[in-house]
Amino acid sequence: MDKFALLALLEAKPGKETEVEEFLKSAEPMAGQEPGTTTWYAVKLGPNRFGIFDTFRDEAGREAHLNGEIAKALMANAGALLAKAPQIEKLEILASKTPKA
């Protein structure tokens, strides 16, 4: 079971909602290249609110993701796309449901 997670909350600048959505969709292949990232989700929380939720087996995987290509691209584009700095929370997974084989 994964024990570690990240939740990043993003608020798009007015008029930049579509660009934020497209940026998040374009990040999925980068997440697929991260061996320490077990699951990765980009979600729309409202008209201008978005989030990224991902899980990791260990702290090393989480730290690698925080220093990886998605984080670099997000921070490079934050000023142009986001109304404020991303809110990033480190989470500890207490329990989870996984599909039965």
C-alpha positions as CSV (number, residue, x, y, z in Angstrom):
1,M,0.0,0.0,0.0
2,D,1.2,3.5,-0.8
3,K,1.8,5.5,2.4
4,F,2.6,8.9,1.0
5,A,0.7,11.4,-1.2
6,L,0.6,15.0,-2.4
7,L,-2.3,17.3,-3.0
8,A,-1.7,20.4,-5.0
9,L,-4.5,22.9,-5.3
10,L,-4.4,25.4,-8.1
11,E,-6.5,28.5,-8.9
12,A,-6.4,29.7,-12.5
13,K,-6.2,33.4,-13.3
14,P,-9.4,34.7,-15.0
15,G,-9.4,33.7,-18.6
16,K,-6.6,31.1,-18.1
17,E,-8.9,28.2,-17.1
18,T,-8.6,26.3,-20.4
19,E,-4.8,26.8,-20.4
20,V,-4.5,25.3,-16.9
21,E,-6.7,22.4,-17.9
22,E,-4.6,21.7,-21.0
23,F,-1.4,22.0,-19.0
24,L,-2.6,19.4,-16.5
25,K,-3.7,17.1,-19.3
26,S,-0.3,17.5,-21.0
27,A,1.5,16.5,-17.7
28,E,0.2,13.0,-17.6
29,P,2.9,11.5,-19.8
30,M,5.6,13.1,-17.5
31,A,3.9,11.4,-14.5
32,G,4.1,8.1,-16.4
33,Q,7.9,8.4,-16.6
34,E,8.3,8.8,-12.8
35,P,9.0,5.3,-11.4
36,G,8.3,6.5,-7.8
37,T,4.9,7.9,-8.6
38,T,2.3,5.1,-8.2
39,T,-0.8,7.0,-9.1
40,W,-1.4,10.5,-10.5
41,Y,-4.6,12.4,-11.0
42,A,-5.4,15.8,-12.4
43,V,-8.8,17.0,-11.4
44,K,-11.2,20.0,-12.0
45,L,-12.7,21.2,-8.7
46,G,-14.7,24.1,-10.1
47,P,-14.7,26.7,-12.9
48,N,-11.3,28.0,-12.0
49,R,-10.0,25.5,-9.4
50,F,-7.9,22.5,-10.2
51,G,-5.9,19.9,-8.3
52,I,-3.3,17.2,-8.6
53,F,-3.3,14.2,-6.4
54,D,-0.6,11.6,-6.5
55,T,0.6,8.7,-4.4
56,F,3.9,7.1,-3.6
57,R,5.3,4.0,-1.8
58,D,7.9,6.0,0.0
59,E,9.2,9.5,0.8
60,A,12.0,9.1,-1.8
61,G,9.4,8.8,-4.5
62,R,7.4,11.8,-3.3
63,E,10.5,13.9,-3.1
64,A,11.6,12.9,-6.6
65,H,8.2,14.0,-7.8
66,L,8.4,17.3,-6.0
67,N,11.7,17.9,-7.8
68,G,10.7,16.4,-11.1
69,E,9.6,17.7,-14.5
70,I,5.9,18.3,-13.6
71,A,6.8,20.5,-10.6
72,K,9.4,22.4,-12.7
73,A,6.9,23.0,-15.5
74,L,4.2,24.1,-13.1
75,M,6.4,26.6,-11.3
76,A,7.7,27.9,-14.6
77,N,4.1,28.6,-15.7
78,A,2.6,29.6,-12.4
79,G,3.0,33.3,-12.9
80,A,1.2,33.3,-16.2
81,L,-1.5,30.8,-15.4
82,L,-2.3,30.9,-11.7
83,A,-4.0,33.5,-9.6
84,K,-1.8,32.6,-6.6
85,A,1.0,30.2,-5.7
86,P,-0.1,26.5,-5.7
87,Q,-1.0,25.1,-2.3
88,I,0.9,21.9,-1.9
89,E,0.1,19.5,0.9
90,K,2.1,16.4,1.9
91,L,-0.3,13.7,3.0
92,E,0.0,10.5,4.9
93,I,-2.3,7.7,3.6
94,L,-4.0,5.9,6.5
95,A,-6.1,3.4,4.5
96,S,-7.1,2.7,0.9
97,K,-9.2,0.5,-1.2
98,T,-7.6,-1.3,-4.1
99,P,-9.2,-3.4,-6.9
100,K,-9.2,-7.1,-6.2
101,A,-7.3,-9.1,-8.7
